[in-house]
Amino acid sequence: MTVTKKIAIALMLGASVALTAGCSVARNQESVGEYVDGAAVTAEVKAKLANDPRTSAANINVKTIDGGVVQLSGFAKSDTERTQAGAVARSVKGVTQVINDLVVKP
């Protein structure tokens, strides 16, 4: 094998290792599957909030954090709406915890 071929093979192997390492998931970073699951949970919570006559989905922001933790933020018109929004979020499959940061603003 010539020196040129050996150098070419070494460069190809080095590039392969570099590209593979760049595609790995860093610590505490969501994988693609987790991101998609979180997006699905967020969408379902928003849909249920929109379909519930006691909650206003337009004023409630929903974010799904790793492990099925859902954070609600924004404004509720009453304590009843705030409580109901939390209950609706907890009813969604895949939700493990609800952080209800809604502020009551009549």
N, C-alpha and C positions, 0 to 999 in steps of 0.2 A: 504494500500500500504506500502510495506516495505521501509526502509531507503535506501537500495541498489537500489531499483527500482527508487526512487525519485532522487538519485544521478545520475543514468544512464540517466534518462530523462533530467535532467538539463545539463548534459554533451553533450547530443545529440543536445539539443536546442542551447547551446552555440556554438557548432561546426557549426551548420547550419547558425547561424547569422554571424560567422566569415567568413565562405566560401562565403556567399552571399555578404558581404561587400567587400570582396577581388575581386569580379567580377565586381563591379560597375566601371563606367568610371570616372576618376578623372577630375577635372576642367581643361579646356583648352586642353584636350586630345581627339584625334579623336576616334570616335566610329568605330566599324568594318565596318559598312556601309559607313561611310565617307572615310575610308581608301580605300575600294574597289572602290568607285566612283573616288577618286583621282588617283588611279592606272589606271583606265579605261581612264580618261582624259589624263593622261601622255602618255599612249600607243597610243591613237588616235592622239595626237599632234606629237609624234615621227613618226608615220606612215605617216601623212600628210607632215611632213618635208622631209621624205625620198622620197615621191612621187613627190615633187615639184622640178622641174629641176633647180630652182634658189636658192635652199638651200642645204647645205651639212649636213645631219642629223648626220654624223659621228663626226662632230666637235661641235655639239650643245647638251648640257645637258638640260634636261627638268625635272622640279620638280613641282608637284602640292601641294600647301599648302592649308590649310582649306578654305572652302568657294569658291573653284574654282579659286583661285589665282595661276597662272602659272608663274614660274620663269625660264627664259632662261639664261643659262650661257655657257661659252666656247668662241670659236673664230669664227668670220665671215671673209670672204675674202674681203668684201666691205660693204659700208654703205647700198647699195641696198640689199645685202643679209641679213644684220641685220634687216632692215625695213621689208623685206618680211617674215622673220621668225616670227616677231611679229604679222604681219597680219595673217599668217597661224595659229598661236596659238590662236588668237582672234576669228577665224572662227569656232573653235571647240565648239560644244554644251557643256554647263556646265562651260565654262571658263567665269569668271566674271571680271578678271583683268589680265594683262600681265606685269610682271616686266622683262624688257629686259636688262639684264646685259651682253649681248654679247659684246666682245671686237673686234674691227676691226683690223685684223692682216694680211696685204696683203702677 
